[in-house]
Amino acid sequence: MRPLKDRISITIDSDILEKLRDRAEYDDRSLSQYINLVLKRHLEELEKEKK
């Protein structure tokens, strides 16, 4: 069963959004999927540093 997802609204600087869109397209993902992946990886890195 897929995990539940929540819809949120955020504000992102235009230059960052443009880079995210470019990277998502390069990675053949939707913008939402790519942002989710980036955040997940970042949180995993923080957990590694914590240990």
mmCIF file of the N, C-alpha and C atoms, coordinates in Angstrom:
data_MODEL
# 
_entry.id   MODEL 
# 
loop_
_atom_site.group_PDB 
_atom_site.id 
_atom_site.type_symbol 
_atom_site.label_atom_id 
_atom_site.label_alt_id 
_atom_site.label_comp_id 
_atom_site.label_asym_id 
_atom_site.label_entity_id 
_atom_site.label_seq_id 
_atom_site.pdbx_PDB_ins_code 
_atom_site.Cartn_x 
_atom_site.Cartn_y 
_atom_site.Cartn_z 
_atom_site.occupancy 
_atom_site.B_iso_or_equiv 
_atom_site.pdbx_formal_charge 
_atom_site.auth_seq_id 
_atom_site.auth_comp_id 
_atom_site.auth_asym_id 
_atom_site.auth_atom_id 
_atom_site.pdbx_PDB_model_num 
ATOM 1   N N  . MET A 1 1  ? 0.842  -1.186 0.000   1.00 0.00 ? 1  MET A N  1 
ATOM 2   C CA . MET A 1 1  ? 0.000  0.000  0.000   1.00 0.00 ? 1  MET A CA 1 
ATOM 3   C C  . MET A 1 1  ? 0.887  1.251  0.000   1.00 0.00 ? 1  MET A C  1 
ATOM 4   N N  . ARG A 1 2  ? 0.574  2.201  -0.860  1.00 0.00 ? 2  ARG A N  1 
ATOM 5   C CA . ARG A 1 2  ? 1.360  3.421  -0.961  1.00 0.00 ? 2  ARG A CA 1 
ATOM 6   C C  . ARG A 1 2  ? 1.151  4.298  0.266   1.00 0.00 ? 2  ARG A C  1 
ATOM 7   N N  . PRO A 1 3  ? 2.222  4.979  0.680   1.00 0.00 ? 3  PRO A N  1 
ATOM 8   C CA . PRO A 1 3  ? 2.062  5.893  1.826   1.00 0.00 ? 3  PRO A CA 1 
ATOM 9   C C  . PRO A 1 3  ? 1.156  7.060  1.457   1.00 0.00 ? 3  PRO A C  1 
ATOM 10  N N  . LEU A 1 4  ? 0.465  7.559  2.429   1.00 0.00 ? 4  LEU A N  1 
ATOM 11  C CA . LEU A 1 4  ? -0.406 8.714  2.210   1.00 0.00 ? 4  LEU A CA 1 
ATOM 12  C C  . LEU A 1 4  ? 0.440  9.952  1.987   1.00 0.00 ? 4  LEU A C  1 
ATOM 13  N N  . LYS A 1 5  ? -0.041 10.826 1.174   1.00 0.00 ? 5  LYS A N  1 
ATOM 14  C CA . LYS A 1 5  ? 0.674  12.062 0.898   1.00 0.00 ? 5  LYS A CA 1 
ATOM 15  C C  . LYS A 1 5  ? -0.208 13.242 1.256   1.00 0.00 ? 5  LYS A C  1 
ATOM 16  N N  . ASP A 1 6  ? 0.430  14.308 1.697   1.00 0.00 ? 6  ASP A N  1 
ATOM 17  C CA . ASP A 1 6  ? -0.281 15.538 2.035   1.00 0.00 ? 6  ASP A CA 1 
ATOM 18  C C  . ASP A 1 6  ? 0.046  16.605 1.012   1.00 0.00 ? 6  ASP A C  1 
ATOM 19  N N  . ARG A 1 7  ? -0.935 17.401 0.714   1.00 0.00 ? 7  ARG A N  1 
ATOM 20  C CA . ARG A 1 7  ? -0.754 18.517 -0.211  1.00 0.00 ? 7  ARG A CA 1 
ATOM 21  C C  . ARG A 1 7  ? -0.471 19.763 0.623   1.00 0.00 ? 7  ARG A C  1 
ATOM 22  N N  . ILE A 1 8  ? 0.587  20.484 0.226   1.00 0.00 ? 8  ILE A N  1 
ATOM 23  C CA . ILE A 1 8  ? 0.935  21.724 0.919   1.00 0.00 ? 8  ILE A CA 1 
ATOM 24  C C  . ILE A 1 8  ? 1.171  22.821 -0.107  1.00 0.00 ? 8  ILE A C  1 
ATOM 25  N N  . SER A 1 9  ? 1.260  24.023 0.369   1.00 0.00 ? 9  SER A N  1 
ATOM 26  C CA . SER A 1 9  ? 1.587  25.161 -0.477  1.00 0.00 ? 9  SER A CA 1 
ATOM 27  C C  . SER A 1 9  ? 2.820  25.829 0.112   1.00 0.00 ? 9  SER A C  1 
ATOM 28  N N  . ILE A 1 10 ? 3.843  26.047 -0.726  1.00 0.00 ? 10 ILE A N  1 
ATOM 29  C CA . ILE A 1 10 ? 5.064  26.702 -0.256  1.00 0.00 ? 10 ILE A CA 1 
ATOM 30  C C  . ILE A 1 10 ? 5.464  27.789 -1.243  1.00 0.00 ? 10 ILE A C  1 
ATOM 31  N N  . THR A 1 11 ? 6.340  28.655 -0.797  1.00 0.00 ? 11 THR A N  1 
ATOM 32  C CA . THR A 1 11 ? 6.899  29.696 -1.650  1.00 0.00 ? 11 THR A CA 1 
ATOM 33  C C  . THR A 1 11 ? 8.371  29.380 -1.853  1.00 0.00 ? 11 THR A C  1 
ATOM 34  N N  . ILE A 1 12 ? 8.790  29.363 -3.127  1.00 0.00 ? 12 ILE A N  1 
ATOM 35  C CA . ILE A 1 12 ? 10.172 29.042 -3.479  1.00 0.00 ? 12 ILE A CA 1 
ATOM 36  C C  . ILE A 1 12 ? 10.723 30.170 -4.341  1.00 0.00 ? 12 ILE A C  1 
ATOM 37  N N  . ASP A 1 13 ? 11.953 30.565 -4.079  1.00 0.00 ? 13 ASP A N  1 
ATOM 38  C CA . ASP A 1 13 ? 12.592 31.582 -4.909  1.00 0.00 ? 13 ASP A CA 1 
ATOM 39  C C  . ASP A 1 13 ? 12.590 31.145 -6.367  1.00 0.00 ? 13 ASP A C  1 
ATOM 40  N N  . SER A 1 14 ? 12.376 32.092 -7.257  1.00 0.00 ? 14 SER A N  1 
ATOM 41  C CA . SER A 1 14 ? 12.263 31.796 -8.688  1.00 0.00 ? 14 SER A CA 1 
ATOM 42  C C  . SER A 1 14 ? 13.487 31.093 -9.257  1.00 0.00 ? 14 SER A C  1 
ATOM 43  N N  . ASP A 1 15 ? 14.682 31.521 -8.846  1.00 0.00 ? 15 ASP A N  1 
ATOM 44  C CA . ASP A 1 15 ? 15.894 30.902 -9.378  1.00 0.00 ? 15 ASP A CA 1 
ATOM 45  C C  . ASP A 1 15 ? 16.031 29.450 -8.930  1.00 0.00 ? 15 ASP A C  1 
ATOM 46  N N  . ILE A 1 16 ? 15.629 29.166 -7.706  1.00 0.00 ? 16 ILE A N  1 
ATOM 47  C CA . ILE A 1 16 ? 15.689 27.789 -7.199  1.00 0.00 ? 16 ILE A CA 1 
ATOM 48  C C  . ILE A 1 16 ? 14.648 26.931 -7.903  1.00 0.00 ? 16 ILE A C  1 
ATOM 49  N N  . LEU A 1 17 ? 13.461 27.473 -8.086  1.00 0.00 ? 17 LEU A N  1 
ATOM 50  C CA . LEU A 1 17 ? 12.403 26.739 -8.769  1.00 0.00 ? 17 LEU A CA 1 
ATOM 51  C C  . LEU A 1 17 ? 12.813 26.382 -10.196 1.00 0.00 ? 17 LEU A C  1 
ATOM 52  N N  . GLU A 1 18 ? 13.443 27.301 -10.880 1.00 0.00 ? 18 GLU A N  1 
ATOM 53  C CA . GLU A 1 18 ? 13.893 27.047 -12.245 1.00 0.00 ? 18 GLU A CA 1 
ATOM 54  C C  . GLU A 1 18 ? 14.909 25.888 -12.270 1.00 0.00 ? 18 GLU A C  1 
ATOM 55  N N  . LYS A 1 19 ? 15.838 25.907 -11.331 1.00 0.00 ? 19 LYS A N  1 
ATOM 56  C CA . LYS A 1 19 ? 16.834 24.826 -11.256 1.00 0.00 ? 19 LYS A CA 1 
ATOM 57  C C  . LYS A 1 19 ? 16.176 23.493 -10.917 1.00 0.00 ? 19 LYS A C  1 
ATOM 58  N N  . LEU A 1 20 ? 15.211 23.519 -9.997  1.00 0.00 ? 20 LEU A N  1 
ATOM 59  C CA . LEU A 1 20 ? 14.505 22.288 -9.646  1.00 0.00 ? 20 LEU A CA 1 
ATOM 60  C C  . LEU A 1 20 ? 13.743 21.721 -10.836 1.00 0.00 ? 20 LEU A C  1 
ATOM 61  N N  . ARG A 1 21 ? 13.082 22.592 -11.582 1.00 0.00 ? 21 ARG A N  1 
ATOM 62  C CA . ARG A 1 21 ? 12.351 22.143 -12.779 1.00 0.00 ? 21 ARG A CA 1 
ATOM 63  C C  . ARG A 1 21 ? 13.301 21.523 -13.802 1.00 0.00 ? 21 ARG A C  1 
ATOM 64  N N  . ASP A 1 22 ? 14.445 22.172 -14.007 1.00 0.00 ? 22 ASP A N  1 
ATOM 65  C CA . ASP A 1 22 ? 15.434 21.643 -14.955 1.00 0.00 ? 22 ASP A CA 1 
ATOM 66  C C  . ASP A 1 22 ? 15.934 20.266 -14.523 1.00 0.00 ? 22 ASP A C  1 
ATOM 67  N N  . ARG A 1 23 ? 16.249 20.136 -13.253 1.00 0.00 ? 23 ARG A N  1 
ATOM 68  C CA . ARG A 1 23 ? 16.765 18.856 -12.744 1.00 0.00 ? 23 ARG A CA 1 
ATOM 69  C C  . ARG A 1 23 ? 15.692 17.773 -12.785 1.00 0.00 ? 23 ARG A C  1 
ATOM 70  N N  . ALA A 1 24 ? 14.471 18.133 -12.464 1.00 0.00 ? 24 ALA A N  1 
ATOM 71  C CA . ALA A 1 24 ? 13.367 17.166 -12.507 1.00 0.00 ? 24 ALA A CA 1 
ATOM 72  C C  . ALA A 1 24 ? 13.170 16.663 -13.932 1.00 0.00 ? 24 ALA A C  1 
ATOM 73  N N  . GLU A 1 25 ? 13.204 17.581 -14.883 1.00 0.00 ? 25 GLU A N  1 
ATOM 74  C CA . GLU A 1 25 ? 13.042 17.190 -16.281 1.00 0.00 ? 25 GLU A CA 1 
ATOM 75  C C  . GLU A 1 25 ? 14.198 16.292 -16.730 1.00 0.00 ? 25 GLU A C  1 
ATOM 76  N N  . TYR A 1 26 ? 15.415 16.653 -16.347 1.00 0.00 ? 26 TYR A N  1 
ATOM 77  C CA . TYR A 1 26 ? 16.586 15.851 -16.701 1.00 0.00 ? 26 TYR A CA 1 
ATOM 78  C C  . TYR A 1 26 ? 16.479 14.447 -16.120 1.00 0.00 ? 26 TYR A C  1 
ATOM 79  N N  . ASP A 1 27 ? 15.930 14.360 -14.904 1.00 0.00 ? 27 ASP A N  1 
ATOM 80  C CA . ASP A 1 27 ? 15.782 13.086 -14.191 1.00 0.00 ? 27 ASP A CA 1 
ATOM 81  C C  . ASP A 1 27 ? 14.500 12.348 -14.595 1.00 0.00 ? 27 ASP A C  1 
ATOM 82  N N  . ASP A 1 28 ? 13.740 12.931 -15.523 1.00 0.00 ? 28 ASP A N  1 
ATOM 83  C CA . ASP A 1 28 ? 12.475 12.365 -16.011 1.00 0.00 ? 28 ASP A CA 1 
ATOM 84  C C  . ASP A 1 28 ? 11.485 12.119 -14.871 1.00 0.00 ? 28 ASP A C  1 
ATOM 85  N N  . ARG A 1 29 ? 11.341 13.120 -14.025 1.00 0.00 ? 29 ARG A N  1 
ATOM 86  C CA . ARG A 1 29 ? 10.409 13.074 -12.892 1.00 0.00 ? 29 ARG A CA 1 
ATOM 87  C C  . ARG A 1 29 ? 9.541  14.329 -12.913 1.00 0.00 ? 29 ARG A C  1 
ATOM 88  N N  . SER A 1 30 ? 8.423  14.234 -12.219 1.00 0.00 ? 30 SER A N  1 
ATOM 89  C CA . SER A 1 30 ? 7.627  15.445 -12.030 1.00 0.00 ? 30 SER A CA 1 
ATOM 90  C C  . SER A 1 30 ? 8.356  16.329 -11.021 1.00 0.00 ? 30 SER A C  1 
ATOM 91  N N  . LEU A 1 31 ? 8.018  17.600 -11.029 1.00 0.00 ? 31 LEU A N  1 
ATOM 92  C CA . LEU A 1 31 ? 8.627  18.519 -10.069 1.00 0.00 ? 31 LEU A CA 1 
ATOM 93  C C  . LEU A 1 31 ? 8.359  18.061 -8.644  1.00 0.00 ? 31 LEU A C  1 
ATOM 94  N N  . SER A 1 32 ? 7.148  17.654 -8.369  1.00 0.00 ? 32 SER A N  1 
ATOM 95  C CA . SER A 1 32 ? 6.780  17.185 -7.035  1.00 0.00 ? 32 SER A CA 1 
ATOM 96  C C  . SER A 1 32 ? 7.600  15.962 -6.620  1.00 0.00 ? 32 SER A C  1 
ATOM 97  N N  . GLN A 1 33 ? 7.732  15.013 -7.526  1.00 0.00 ? 33 GLN A N  1 
ATOM 98  C CA . GLN A 1 33 ? 8.530  13.813 -7.227  1.00 0.00 ? 33 GLN A CA 1 
ATOM 99  C C  . GLN A 1 33 ? 9.978  14.186 -6.956  1.00 0.00 ? 33 GLN A C  1 
ATOM 100 N N  . TYR A 1 34 ? 10.507 15.101 -7.743  1.00 0.00 ? 34 TYR A N  1 
ATOM 101 C CA . TYR A 1 34 ? 11.905 15.486 -7.571  1.00 0.00 ? 34 TYR A CA 1 
ATOM 102 C C  . TYR A 1 34 ? 12.135 16.204 -6.243  1.00 0.00 ? 34 TYR A C  1 
ATOM 103 N N  . ILE A 1 35 ? 11.260 17.125 -5.895  1.00 0.00 ? 35 ILE A N  1 
ATOM 104 C CA . ILE A 1 35 ? 11.391 17.834 -4.617  1.00 0.00 ? 35 ILE A CA 1 
ATOM 105 C C  . ILE A 1 35 ? 11.298 16.841 -3.462  1.00 0.00 ? 35 ILE A C  1 
ATOM 106 N N  . ASN A 1 36 ? 10.381 15.895 -3.555  1.00 0.00 ? 36 ASN A N  1 
ATOM 107 C CA . ASN A 1 36 ? 10.241 14.868 -2.523  1.00 0.00 ? 36 ASN A CA 1 
ATOM 108 C C  . ASN A 1 36 ? 11.548 14.078 -2.375  1.00 0.00 ? 36 ASN A C  1 
ATOM 109 N N  . LEU A 1 37 ? 12.147 13.704 -3.498  1.00 0.00 ? 37 LEU A N  1 
ATOM 110 C CA . LEU A 1 37 ? 13.396 12.951 -3.493  1.00 0.00 ? 37 LEU A CA 1 
ATOM 111 C C  . LEU A 1 37 ? 14.525 13.761 -2.856  1.00 0.00 ? 37 LEU A C  1 
ATOM 112 N N  . VAL A 1 38 ? 14.633 15.014 -3.233  1.00 0.00 ? 38 VAL A N  1 
ATOM 113 C CA . VAL A 1 38 ? 15.681 15.881 -2.690  1.00 0.00 ? 38 VAL A CA 1 
ATOM 114 C C  . VAL A 1 38 ? 15.523 16.039 -1.171  1.00 0.00 ? 38 VAL A C  1 
ATOM 115 N N  . LEU A 1 39 ? 14.312 16.262 -0.734  1.00 0.00 ? 39 LEU A N  1 
ATOM 116 C CA . LEU A 1 39 ? 14.071 16.410 0.707   1.00 0.00 ? 39 LEU A CA 1 
ATOM 117 C C  . LEU A 1 39 ? 14.359 15.121 1.463   1.00 0.00 ? 39 LEU A C  1 
ATOM 118 N N  . LYS A 1 40 ? 13.958 13.998 0.885   1.00 0.00 ? 40 LYS A N  1 
ATOM 119 C CA . LYS A 1 40 ? 14.206 12.703 1.521   1.00 0.00 ? 40 LYS A CA 1 
ATOM 120 C C  . LYS A 1 40 ? 15.708 12.460 1.673   1.00 0.00 ? 40 LYS A C  1 
ATOM 121 N N  . ARG A 1 41 ? 16.461 12.705 0.610   1.00 0.00 ? 41 ARG A N  1 
ATOM 122 C CA . ARG A 1 41 ? 17.923 12.515 0.659   1.00 0.00 ? 41 ARG A CA 1 
ATOM 123 C C  . ARG A 1 41 ? 18.560 13.446 1.685   1.00 0.00 ? 41 ARG A C  1 
ATOM 124 N N  . HIS A 1 42 ? 18.086 14.683 1.729   1.00 0.00 ? 42 HIS A N  1 
ATOM 125 C CA . HIS A 1 42 ? 18.622 15.643 2.693   1.00 0.00 ? 42 HIS A CA 1 
ATOM 126 C C  . HIS A 1 42 ? 18.373 15.169 4.132   1.00 0.00 ? 42 HIS A C  1 
ATOM 127 N N  . LEU A 1 43 ? 17.178 14.706 4.406   1.00 0.00 ? 43 LEU A N  1 
ATOM 128 C CA . LEU A 1 43 ? 16.858 14.219 5.748   1.00 0.00 ? 43 LEU A CA 1 
ATOM 129 C C  . LEU A 1 43 ? 17.675 12.987 6.114   1.00 0.00 ? 43 LEU A C  1 
ATOM 130 N N  . GLU A 1 44 ? 17.905 12.108 5.133   1.00 0.00 ? 44 GLU A N  1 
ATOM 131 C CA . GLU A 1 44 ? 18.751 10.938 5.376   1.00 0.00 ? 44 GLU A CA 1 
ATOM 132 C C  . GLU A 1 44 ? 20.177 11.357 5.721   1.00 0.00 ? 44 GLU A C  1 
ATOM 133 N N  . GLU A 1 45 ? 20.691 12.359 5.031   1.00 0.00 ? 45 GLU A N  1 
ATOM 134 C CA . GLU A 1 45 ? 22.037 12.867 5.321   1.00 0.00 ? 45 GLU A CA 1 
ATOM 135 C C  . GLU A 1 45 ? 22.107 13.464 6.726   1.00 0.00 ? 45 GLU A C  1 
ATOM 136 N N  . LEU A 1 46 ? 21.082 14.188 7.117   1.00 0.00 ? 46 LEU A N  1 
ATOM 137 C CA . LEU A 1 46 ? 21.058 14.754 8.469   1.00 0.00 ? 46 LEU A CA 1 
ATOM 138 C C  . LEU A 1 46 ? 21.061 13.650 9.519   1.00 0.00 ? 46 LEU A C  1 
ATOM 139 N N  . GLU A 1 47 ? 20.327 12.578 9.265   1.00 0.00 ? 47 GLU A N  1 
ATOM 140 C CA . GLU A 1 47 ? 20.296 11.456 10.201  1.00 0.00 ? 47 GLU A CA 1 
ATOM 141 C C  . GLU A 1 47 ? 21.660 10.786 10.310  1.00 0.00 ? 47 GLU A C  1 
ATOM 142 N N  . LYS A 1 48 ? 22.366 10.669 9.185   1.00 0.00 ? 48 LYS A N  1 
ATOM 143 C CA . LYS A 1 48 ? 23.707 10.073 9.195   1.00 0.00 ? 48 LYS A CA 1 
ATOM 144 C C  . LYS A 1 48 ? 24.655 10.922 10.020  1.00 0.00 ? 48 LYS A C  1 
ATOM 145 N N  . GLU A 1 49 ? 24.583 12.228 9.844   1.00 0.00 ? 49 GLU A N  1 
ATOM 146 C CA . GLU A 1 49 ? 25.443 13.146 10.593  1.00 0.00 ? 49 GLU A CA 1 
ATOM 147 C C  . GLU A 1 49 ? 25.160 13.097 12.077  1.00 0.00 ? 49 GLU A C  1 
ATOM 148 N N  . LYS A 1 50 ? 23.915 12.858 12.405  1.00 0.00 ? 50 LYS A N  1 
ATOM 149 C CA . LYS A 1 50 ? 23.475 12.833 13.807  1.00 0.00 ? 50 LYS A CA 1 
ATOM 150 C C  . LYS A 1 50 ? 24.087 11.645 14.559  1.00 0.00 ? 50 LYS A C  1 
ATOM 151 N N  . LYS A 1 51 ? 24.320 10.546 13.840  1.00 0.00 ? 51 LYS A N  1 
ATOM 152 C CA . LYS A 1 51 ? 24.831 9.320  14.477  1.00 0.00 ? 51 LYS A CA 1 
ATOM 153 C C  . LYS A 1 51 ? 26.309 9.312  14.664  1.00 0.00 ? 51 LYS A C  1 
# 
